[in-house]
């Protein structure tokens, strides 16, 4: 056995899986009996249109093969749905069985005109004129396939499975995938993160488009702030970060699962950091500064956000003592045109290289 074969055998032992086809009726019964957790909170993140839902139900009626559903078996035997949430939620919604996070039954789905079955327009499960008893029985008996990650697998397998399925060509943004990982890891932490995103000073200094808001970009900014604030920048290198998206996934899940993480201290640091930055420059804080014109122009800069917010937060205690809005404004503008920032954040510079140069430079720059 060569080294690659040995490595494959090692990691295959960490993943125990099975395949199990069952009828839609059986799967829905598992859900209603509490044996199948589909994470209804994920509905805030996933976005399927009525047309997409209708075409999916139409596919089932027509016997068109649909992709497998991936589930992870918990220690208590309950299945956690890892991939296929929108598809299974659509089935439940159509059958009038979908419940919200509080367990309340939601209004059943009313279909639109299908791609082939135009008679689906206005159809719903309880309308026997359109969905007859025979059609209901046929629908319930349709088989769907489940790929099961068994409870004997290592604890992080379902996170890795979800990430691999939902990255690369996915309809979800990186942060939407990350949010789902956080919901699986620690729902309370995710809720805490969303509360931070509503901080008025943070919102004022990070003007982003409606499209970016829908993609949860505000939570990505806070994720970067929390992760970068926790790192020891004396020991971080570009090679230790490698691919930034995966690095952020790993680090924020670790923080979410850390019972010792001090959220109260982070609230103090976060709120004071963005309060001071807002008082100094408002929504110009993370826009490019033109020294000759003595004004800020252009759109929101992620490079400026990363460096300035962490530079200020890492020096928050001393800045709170000696800070004035005028002094901080001057420091921000000086940093924005500094050689180290400009050269390290130009086009063609990889994100991991950029942050390893700009953030330590900002930490030094904002020290008093």
C-alpha angles and dihedrals in degrees: 000000000000124000095266092050090049091050092049091051091048096053095039087063089061093058121064113182141168139183121231127177117201138164121267088243092057093047093049090049089054088053095048090047092054094249094115123054113198096176100239089198087072087071087080088064105037118074120198120165124226088252091055091049092049093050090050092053088045090054090056093050090049093048093242109161113253127200121270122266116235119217135175118216113227125214089259090056095251116135118237111206106230100172130014099047097140093045095049092041088054090054091049093045092050091051092046093244102110116117132193127235091279092052096253116145112247126222111276120256118264109206129225128216111305127225091251106003102064089171088072089078107119093001121146134172096256095050103094092183089068104020104041125198089255092053090048091053092048091049093049091050095052110115124235126186126235125198106204126205101203126226090249089071120100115279097251096050096098092051091051092045092051092048094049093048095046103043128076114039091005125145087227123086118236091258093049088056089046091051090055090051089052092049090054092045101042122346093190091056091051090051089049089052092052091051090055090053090063094059105130095224093049091049092047094053097043108058105181131168125264090249090055090049090054089052089054093245090152088063090049089056091051090046090055091047094051096043095044092045091057096048125099100233093195089071103032118105133179090251092054089057098039103158107026098207094055091043091055091047093053096043099046092048089050090051092047091053094046109102089193095059108121105227092172092059091047091052088053093049095042097048095045093044094055094037091058093043091049092050090050101046113350113202091350092068096096099032124102114272120222107204097195092052092037092223143098121248141171134035133317112299118214090195092057091044094053096046101039097042093049093041090055096040094050089055096037098124096053093040091053089058099046103020127128124170091238094053093047091048090054092048093049093049093046091052093047091060097036117124094237094054096042094048094043097048102043126121115290095030112125116238094241091051092045098053093044088059104033101043098052088045090052092048089055093043096054095045113109 
